[in-house]
Amino acid sequence: MIQIAQILFILSVLVILHEFGHYLAAKAFKVRVEKFYLFMDAGFSLLKKKIGETEWGIGWLPIGGYVKLSGMIDESMDTEQMAQEPQEWEFRAKPAWQRLIIMLGGIIVNILLAWFIYTIMYATVGKKVVSTEELQKNGLAFGEVGQSVGFKNGDKIVSIDGKSYDDFKYMTMGVLFGDKVQLERDGKTVELLLTDEQKGEIIKKEGRGFAHVRYNLSDMYIDSVGENNSGLMRFDELVGINGEKFTYLDQFDDAIKKYANDSVSLIVKRNNEEIILKTRGDSLGIGGLYKNIFPSKNYKISTAFVNSIEENSLAEKNDIKFKDVFTKINGQNIETNKDLKQTLAQNKGKEIVLTVVRDGSEKDLKINLKDSKRLGVGFENNEEKAYSVTEKFSLGQAFPEAVKQSWLLFEYNVQSIKLIARPKTGAYTQVQSPVGIARRLPDTWDWEFIWNFTALFSIGLAFMNLLPIPGLDGGHALFTIVEMVTGKTLSVKAAERVQTFGMIILLTLMALTFGKDIYQLIADKLF
C-alpha cells in the first residue's frame, strides 16, 4: 500500500502542476478553461465542482490529467464547438505564438519544478552520488553475461564514447547507451565495442547490475547450500583453492570454473578454523558459484535496519517494524548478520527474545520459531553506502547544479529513447507503466527519496510531452510551429484525424505497458 500511495502522490503532484502550467498560460491570454482534471474521467469522475467557468475534478483512471480549453481539439475529442464561428475566448482565436506558449506551459512548469526540488535538496541534504572512483578502486566484478561480451573481473571503466562518469549510477547505463567502452585492464588500456545484440543480453539477463563492486572474500559467507557433494556447509567461509588464497570473491569464482572436471582442495574457514575439503570442481555446480552455493555479504548488524517485511511472515506477526535495529537474541549481543542467522538456526523450534532498538529505545519481542527459523525481513545496510558521497552546496551554488542535473537527466531520456528504438537491444521490453514503477519503489515512506524521484520523473514527463506525437503537447506544438513558418493551418477534419491517430498510438502503448506490468504482478503473486 505504501508503494501505491507513493506513486499516486508523485503522479498527483506532477500532473496537477503540469496542467496548471497550461492553465496559467491560457488564463494569461484570456482563453476559457472549461475543465481541469487530475486523472482521466472516462465515463465518470470521482469528484467534480464547477468554480466560475471551470469544472475542477478528479478522474478515476490514474494515467495523467488534462485541461480542456475552449476551441481546441484535444483528448476529449469534443468537436461540436469547432463548427461554430471562433469566439475571442477560444484557443483557436489566439495568435500562433500565444497558442505555442499555452502548449508548452506544462513542460516549462515540469522543468521549473525539477530545478526547484533539486535546488532545495542540494542546499539542505546535499547531492548524493555513488563515487565511481571509490567503487571501482579495486576494479569491478561482472556477471556471466558481462564477462561473455568482453568484460573481465578487475576491469575499470574509464570512459564510454569518450565521456567519463563521476556517478556510478549513470556509468552502468552509459555502457548500454554508448558503443565504445574504454577499460583499464592490468595497467593497460583496452577498448571494447558492444553490439546491440550484446546489449540486449545484458538488459534481458542482468540489467544495470551487470557490473558491481568487487566483494572481499573475507567479508563473505555461504548463506545456503543446494544439492552438492563438495562438503561445504552453511556459514562456511571460502578462502582459496589448491593452496592459493584469494582476495576477492570473483577471483575464487573464476578459479573454480577452471577445475570443472578436476579434483580440488578447497580452503574453507569453519568455526574460525581453516580446513581443507577434497572435492571436485563441478561439485560446486556447473558455472561456479550461485548455482548450488550461495554466498552472502557479512556486515555489522548494528549498521543495518529493517527496510522490508514479508507478508504473513514471523516478523509481521510479531510486531517487528520498519527501521528496527536488531541488537540481541536471548540477551546475547549479535554482531553481524551471519551471527543473526546462525543464532536463529540454532534456536529453530524454540521461543526467543529478540531485542530491537526502536525510536531510540530498546524493546524486547518474544518470537516462537516453532514453524520457521526465518523472520522474513530485509535490511538496509549502511555499510553498503560506503561509496556514496554527499556534496554540499550553498543556495547560490545549488541552483546551477540543479540545472546541470536536470540537463543530464534530459540527455538520459534522449539516450533511453534511442536505445528503445533499436529493436535488437530489446530495451522496449523494459518500458514500465505506473504499476511497474510503483513495484520498484521502497516499502517505506522516505521524503528525501520521494522528492528526488519526483524531480527525476518531472524531467521525464517534460521530455515525453516534448515528443512530436499527436495527442501530446509536443505534437500540438509541432503543428503550431509549422503554422508559424508556413502560414497555413490544419483543417478541422485533418486536426481530428491527426488527434485520433495520436490517441490510438498512445492508448495502444499504455495498454501494452499496463497489461505487461499487471500480468507480471499477478504472476508474481501466483507463482
C-alpha positions in Angstrom: 0.0 0.0 0.0 2.9 2.4 0.7 4.2 1.9 -2.8 0.8 2.7 -4.2 0.5 5.8 -2.0 3.9 7.0 -3.1 3.2 6.6 -6.9 -0.2 8.3 -6.5 1.3 11.2 -4.6 4.1 11.7 -7.1 1.7 11.4 -10.1 -0.7 13.9 -8.4 2.0 16.5 -7.8 3.4 16.2 -11.4 0.0 16.1 -13.2 -1.5 19.0 -11.2 1.5 21.2 -11.7 1.9 20.2 -15.4 -1.8 21.0 -16.1 -1.5 24.2 -14.0 1.2 25.3 -16.4 -1.3 25.1 -19.3 -4.0 26.7 -17.1 -1.9 29.7 -16.2 -0.7 30.3 -19.7 -4.3 30.0 -21.0 -5.7 32.4 -18.4 -2.8 34.9 -19.2 -4.0 35.0 -22.8 -7.7 35.1 -21.8 -8.5 31.6 -23.1 -11.5 30.0 -21.4 -10.6 26.8 -19.4 -13.7 24.5 -19.4 -12.2 21.6 -17.3 -9.2 21.0 -15.1 -8.9 17.3 -14.2 -6.4 15.2 -12.2 -6.5 11.8 -13.8 -8.8 10.8 -16.6 -12.6 10.9 -16.2 -13.6 8.5 -19.0 -17.3 7.9 -18.4 -17.4 9.4 -14.9 -15.4 11.3 -12.3 -14.8 10.6 -8.6 -15.2 14.3 -7.7 -16.1 17.5 -9.5 -17.1 21.0 -8.7 -17.6 24.0 -11.0 -16.0 27.2 -9.9 -16.6 30.1 -12.3 -16.2 29.0 -15.8 -14.0 25.9 -15.0 -15.1 22.5 -13.8 -12.5 21.1 -11.4 -12.4 17.4 -10.8 -10.6 14.1 -10.1 -11.0 11.2 -12.6 -10.9 7.5 -11.8 -8.2 6.5 -14.2 -4.7 7.4 -12.9 -2.9 7.8 -16.2 -2.5 11.6 -16.4 -4.8 14.5 -16.4 -5.9 17.4 -18.7 -7.2 20.9 -19.0 -10.0 21.4 -21.6 -9.6 24.7 -23.5 -12.5 26.2 -25.4 -11.9 26.0 -29.2 -9.2 23.3 -29.1 -9.3 19.7 -30.4 -7.7 17.6 -27.6 -8.0 14.2 -25.9 -11.7 14.9 -25.1 -12.4 14.8 -28.9 -15.2 17.4 -28.4 -15.5 18.9 -31.8 -19.1 20.5 -31.6 -17.8 24.0 -30.9 -15.4 23.8 -33.8 -18.4 24.0 -36.2 -19.2 27.5 -34.9 -17.5 30.8 -35.6 -14.4 31.3 -33.4 -15.0 33.3 -30.3 -12.5 35.7 -28.7 -12.1 33.5 -25.6 -11.3 30.4 -27.6 -7.9 28.8 -28.1 -8.2 28.8 -31.9 -8.8 32.5 -32.0 -5.5 33.3 -30.5 -2.3 34.1 -32.4 0.0 31.1 -33.1 2.7 32.3 -30.7 0.2 32.5 -27.8 -1.1 29.0 -28.6 2.5 27.7 -28.6 3.2 29.2 -25.2 0.0 27.6 -23.9 1.0 24.2 -25.3 4.5 24.4 -23.7 3.2 25.7 -20.4 3.1 22.3 -18.8 6.5 21.3 -20.0 8.0 24.6 -18.7 6.5 24.0 -15.2 7.8 20.4 -15.1 11.3 21.7 -15.8 11.0 24.5 -13.3 9.7 22.0 -10.7 12.8 19.8 -11.2 15.0 22.9 -10.8 13.2 23.9 -7.6 13.3 20.5 -6.0 16.9 19.8 -6.8 17.9 23.3 -5.6 16.2 22.8 -2.2 17.5 19.3 -1.9 21.1 20.2 -2.7 21.1 23.2 -0.4 19.7 21.2 2.5 20.6 17.5 2.5 23.1 17.7 -0.3 23.6 15.9 -3.6 24.3 12.2 -3.2 26.4 10.4 -5.8 27.9 6.9 -5.9 31.6 7.6 -6.4 32.8 5.8 -9.5 36.4 6.4 -8.4 35.9 4.8 -4.9 33.6 2.0 -6.1 36.0 0.7 -8.8 39.2 1.5 -6.9 40.0 -2.3 -6.9 38.3 -2.8 -10.3 34.8 -4.2 -10.9 33.2 -7.6 -10.8 31.0 -8.7 -13.7 28.2 -11.2 -14.1 28.3 -14.1 -16.6 26.8 -12.0 -19.4 29.1 -9.1 -18.8 32.1 -11.4 -19.0 30.7 -13.1 -22.1 30.6 -9.8 -24.0 34.2 -9.0 -23.2 34.5 -7.5 -19.7 36.8 -9.2 -17.2 36.7 -9.2 -13.4 39.1 -6.4 -12.2 38.5 -4.1 -15.2 38.0 -0.4 -14.5 35.6 1.6 -16.8 37.5 4.7 -17.8 35.0 6.2 -20.3 32.2 5.5 -22.7 32.3 7.1 -26.1 35.0 9.4 -24.6 32.8 10.5 -21.7 33.6 9.8 -18.1 31.1 9.4 -15.3 31.7 10.6 -11.7 28.4 9.0 -10.5 28.4 5.2 -10.9 24.6 5.2 -11.1 24.9 6.6 -14.6 28.0 4.7 -15.6 26.3 1.4 -15.9 23.5 2.8 -18.1 26.1 4.7 -20.0 27.6 1.4 -21.2 24.2 0.5 -22.6 23.7 3.9 -24.3 27.2 4.0 -25.8 29.2 1.9 -28.3 32.9 2.2 -27.4 33.9 1.4 -23.8 37.5 2.3 -22.7 38.8 0.0 -19.9 41.8 -0.2 -17.7 42.9 -3.8 -17.5 46.1 -4.9 -15.7 47.5 -1.4 -16.1 46.8 -1.3 -19.9 44.1 0.5 -21.9 41.6 -1.8 -23.7 38.7 -0.8 -25.9 35.5 -2.8 -26.0 32.9 -2.4 -28.8 29.4 -3.6 -27.8 26.8 -4.7 -30.4 23.1 -4.2 -30.0 22.7 -8.0 -29.5 25.2 -8.0 -26.7 23.5 -5.0 -25.0 20.2 -6.9 -25.4 21.7 -9.9 -23.5 22.8 -7.6 -20.7 19.4 -5.9 -20.5 17.5 -9.1 -20.6 19.5 -11.1 -18.1 21.4 -8.8 -15.8 20.4 -5.2 -16.3 22.4 -2.4 -14.8 23.7 -4.9 -12.2 25.9 -6.5 -14.8 28.8 -4.5 -13.2 29.3 -4.1 -9.5 31.8 -3.6 -6.7 34.3 -6.4 -6.0 33.5 -8.2 -2.8 36.3 -9.1 -0.4 36.2 -12.8 0.1 36.9 -12.4 3.8 33.6 -10.4 4.1 31.5 -13.3 2.6 30.0 -16.5 4.0 27.9 -19.3 2.5 24.2 -18.4 3.2 22.7 -21.5 1.7 23.8 -24.8 0.1 21.8 -26.7 -2.5 22.4 -30.2 -3.7 26.2 -30.7 -4.0 28.9 -33.1 -3.0 31.5 -30.5 -2.0 31.3 -31.0 1.7 30.6 -27.3 2.2 28.1 -26.3 4.9 26.0 -23.2 5.6 28.0 -20.4 7.3 31.4 -21.7 5.9 33.7 -19.0 4.6 35.6 -19.6 1.3 39.3 -18.8 1.5 41.1 -20.4 -1.6 41.7 -23.4 -3.9 44.7 -25.8 -4.1 46.8 -23.8 -1.7 46.1 -20.4 -3.3 44.2 -17.9 -1.3 42.2 -15.1 -2.9 41.3 -11.6 -2.0 38.1 -11.2 -4.0 35.0 -13.4 -4.4 35.2 -13.1 -8.2 38.8 -14.5 -8.1 37.5 -17.6 -6.3 34.6 -17.9 -8.8 37.0 -17.6 -11.8 39.3 -20.2 -10.3 36.7 -22.8 -9.6 35.5 -22.7 -13.2 38.9 -23.8 -14.3 38.5 -27.0 -12.3 35.1 -28.0 -13.5 36.1 -31.7 -14.1 39.1 -31.9 -11.7 39.8 -32.7 -8.1 40.4 -29.6 -6.0 41.3 -28.8 -2.4 39.1 -26.1 -1.0 40.4 -23.9 1.7 37.5 -23.2 4.0 37.1 -21.4 7.3 34.6 -23.2 9.6 34.1 -22.1 13.2 37.0 -19.7 12.8 39.4 -22.6 11.8 40.8 -23.2 8.3 40.1 -26.7 7.0 40.7 -28.5 3.7 37.9 -30.1 1.7 38.8 -32.6 -1.0 36.2 -32.4 -3.7 35.7 -31.9 -7.5 35.2 -28.5 -9.1 31.9 -29.4 -10.7 30.5 -30.3 -7.2 30.0 -26.6 -6.7 27.7 -26.6 -9.7 28.5 -26.0 -13.3 29.5 -22.4 -13.8 30.8 -22.0 -10.3 29.0 -20.1 -7.5 25.4 -19.0 -7.4 24.3 -22.4 -8.8 24.2 -24.6 -5.7 26.4 -22.5 -3.4 25.0 -19.1 -2.5 27.4 -16.6 -0.8 26.2 -13.5 1.1 28.0 -10.5 2.3 28.6 -10.2 6.1 28.1 -6.9 7.7 27.6 -5.4 11.2 24.0 -5.7 12.2 24.3 -2.5 14.2 24.7 -0.6 11.0 21.5 -2.1 9.4 17.8 -1.5 9.9 14.7 -3.3 8.8 13.6 -2.0 5.4 11.3 -4.8 4.2 8.9 -7.2 5.9 7.4 -10.2 4.1 3.7 -10.7 4.1 2.4 -13.2 6.7 6.0 -13.7 8.0 7.1 -14.2 11.6 8.3 -10.6 11.6 4.9 -9.2 10.6 3.1 -11.4 13.1 5.4 -10.5 16.0 5.4 -6.7 15.8 8.8 -6.2 14.1 8.6 -2.7 12.5 10.4 -0.8 9.7 13.5 0.9 10.9 14.0 -1.5 13.8 17.7 -2.3 14.6 18.4 -5.8 15.9 20.8 -5.9 18.9 20.4 -9.1 21.0 18.8 -12.5 21.0 18.1 -14.0 24.4 20.3 -11.3 26.0 23.3 -12.1 23.9 24.7 -9.4 21.6 24.6 -10.2 17.9 27.4 -8.5 16.0 26.8 -9.4 12.3 24.0 -10.6 10.0 25.8 -14.0 10.0 25.6 -14.2 13.8 21.9 -13.4 13.5 21.2 -16.2 11.0 23.3 -18.7 12.9 21.5 -17.9 16.2 18.1 -18.2 14.5 19.1 -21.6 13.0 20.3 -22.8 16.4 17.1 -21.9 18.0 14.7 -23.3 15.5 11.6 -24.7 17.2 12.2 -22.6 20.3 10.9 -19.3 21.6 13.5 -16.5 21.6 13.6 -12.9 22.9 14.7 -10.5 20.2 15.9 -7.1 21.4 15.5 -4.3 18.9 16.2 -0.6 19.1 13.1 1.4 18.0 12.9 5.2 18.2 16.0 5.3 20.4 14.7 2.8 23.0 15.2 -0.9 23.4 12.2 -3.2 23.0 12.0 -7.0 23.7 9.9 -9.1 21.3 9.0 -12.7 22.1 9.1 -14.8 18.9 8.3 -18.5 18.6 10.5 -20.2 15.9 8.3 -23.4 16.0 7.3 -23.2 12.3 10.3 -21.4 10.8 13.8 -20.2 11.5 13.3 -17.3 9.1 11.9 -14.0 10.3 11.1 -12.7 6.8 12.8 -9.4 7.0 15.2 -7.5 4.7 17.8 -5.0 5.9 19.2 -1.8 4.5 22.9 -1.9 5.4 24.6 1.4 5.8 28.0 -0.1 5.1 26.8 -0.6 1.6 26.7 3.2 1.3 30.4 3.4 1.8 30.8 4.5 -1.8 28.1 7.2 -1.5 29.5 10.8 -1.4 27.4 13.8 -0.3 28.2 17.1 -1.9 27.1 20.1 0.0 26.1 23.4 -1.8 25.0 26.8 -0.7 21.7 28.1 -2.1 23.5 30.0 -4.8 25.6 27.0 -5.8 22.7 24.6 -5.7 20.6 26.3 -8.4 23.2 25.9 -11.3 23.9 22.4 -10.0 20.2 21.7 -10.2 20.0 23.0 -13.8 23.0 20.8 -14.7 21.4 17.7 -13.1 18.2 18.3 -15.0 20.0 18.6 -18.3 21.9 15.3 -17.5 18.5 13.6 -16.9 17.1 15.1 -20.2 20.1 13.7 -22.1 19.5 10.4 -20.2 15.9 10.3 -21.6 17.1 11.1 -25.1 19.6 8.2 -24.9 16.9 5.9 -23.5 14.6 6.6 -26.5 17.5 5.9 -28.8 18.1 2.6 -27.1 14.4 1.6 -27.2 14.3 2.4 -30.9 17.0 -0.2 -31.6 14.9 -3.5 -31.5 17.9 -5.8 -31.2 18.6 -4.4 -27.7 15.2 -5.5 -26.5 15.1 -2.3 -24.4 11.5 -1.7 -25.4 10.5 -4.7 -23.2 11.7 -2.8 -20.1 9.3 0.2 -20.6 7.1 0.4 -17.5 3.7 1.8 -16.6 3.0 3.4 -13.2 2.1 -0.1 -12.0 5.6 -1.3 -12.8 7.2 1.8 -11.4 5.2 1.5 -8.1 6.6 -2.0 -7.6 10.1 -0.7 -7.7 9.5 2.0 -5.1 10.7 1.4 -1.5 8.4 -0.1 1.1 8.9 2.8 3.5 7.9 6.4 3.2 11.1 8.4 2.6 10.6 12.1 1.8 14.1 12.5 0.6 13.7 9.7 -1.9 10.2 10.8 -2.9 11.2 14.4 -3.7 14.3 13.3 -5.7 12.2 10.8 -7.6 9.6 13.4 -8.2 12.2 15.7 -9.8 13.6 12.9 -11.9 10.1 11.9 -13.0 9.3 15.6 -13.7 12.1 15.8 -16.3 10.9 12.5 -17.8 7.4 13.9 -18.1 8.7 17.1 -19.7 10.7 15.1 -22.2 7.8 12.7 -23.0 5.5 15.6 -23.6 8.0 17.2 -26.0 7.9 14.2 -28.3 6.2 15.2 -31.6 3.4 12.7 -31.3 -0.2 13.9 -32.0 -2.1 13.9 -28.7 1.0 15.0 -26.7 2.0 18.7 -26.1 4.9 18.2 -28.5 2.5 17.2 -31.3 0.3 20.2 -30.8 3.5 22.4 -30.6 4.9 21.0 -33.8 1.8 21.8 -35.8 1.7 25.3 -34.4 5.4 25.9 -35.3 4.7 24.6 -38.8 1.8 27.0 -39.0 4.0 29.9 -37.9 6.6 29.0 -40.6 4.2 28.3 -43.5 1.2 30.5 -42.6 -1.1 27.5 -43.1 -3.3 25.8 -40.6 -4.7 22.3 -40.5 -8.4 22.0 -41.3 -10.7 20.9 -38.5 -11.2 17.5 -40.3 -7.4 17.0 -40.6 -6.8 18.0 -37.0 -9.5 15.5 -35.9 -7.8 12.7 -37.8 -4.3 13.5 -36.6 -5.6 13.7 -33.0 -7.4 10.4 -33.3 -4.3 8.8 -34.8 -2.2 10.1 -31.9 -4.6 8.9 -29.3 -4.7 5.4 -30.8 -0.9 5.2 -30.6 -0.8 6.5 -27.0 -3.7 4.2 -25.8 -2.1 1.2 -27.5 1.2 1.9 -25.8 -0.4 2.4 -22.5 -2.5 -0.8 -22.9 0.7 -2.8 -23.7 2.7 -1.4 -20.8 -0.1 -1.6 -18.2 -1.0 -5.1 -19.5 2.6 -6.3 -19.2 3.1 -4.9 -15.7 -0.3 -6.1 -14.4 0.4 -9.6 -15.8 3.8 -9.7 -14.1 2.2 -8.5 -10.8 -0.4 -11.3 -10.9 2.2 -13.9 -12.0 4.5 -13.0 -9.1 1.6 -13.4 -6.7 0.5 -16.8 -8.0 3.8 -18.5 -8.7 
